[in-house]
Amino acid sequence: MSHTPPRIHTARADLDRIEERIRILHDEAHVRVTLDSGARIEGIVAVRPTVETFRDAAGDEGHNALLRLDDLAAPDVPHFIWVGDIETIERIDSA
């Protein structure tokens, strides 16, 4: 499955922020994330995301990371979330 981030990040501060969030997202952790849009999503981290390089529609290169959260109520319906869009992460417990 191909994913293209809605935005890429190039500033060191943005990359540090993404890396800081990734350190919190341990495999199989139960978390609730709040996105910069205000949406809140809860689930189990399928696997810790990694920073990847992407190109936007204009061909500019930057970075982001894709988080897969498995929904507790419907585990067969994963949520894919761009780590660069996460405002806060609340650890609920480990799965």
Residue, then its C-alpha position, 0 to 999 in steps of 0.5 A: m500500500s502506498h502512502t503519501p503524507p499530506r505534508i513533509h518536514t524538513a526543519r530540524a525542530d520538526l524532525d526532532r519532534i517526530e523522533e521524540r514522538i516515535r520514542i514514546l510509540h513502543d510496539e504493542a503499546h496502548v495509546r491515545v493520540t490527539l492530532d493537530s486537527g483535534a481528533r483523538i484516536e485510541g489503539i494499539v501500536a502495531v509496530r514502532p514507526t520510523v522516519e522515512t523520506f518522501r517527495d511531495a507533489a512539487g517534487d520537494e523531499g522531506h520526512n515524516a513517519l506513518l503510525r499504524l494503530d490497531d483499533l481495540a473495538a475493530p482490530d481488523v480496521p487499522h488507523f494510519i496516522w502521520v506522526g508529524d500530525i500528532e500533538t500529544i500521545e497518552r500512554i494507557d498501558s502495554a498490550 
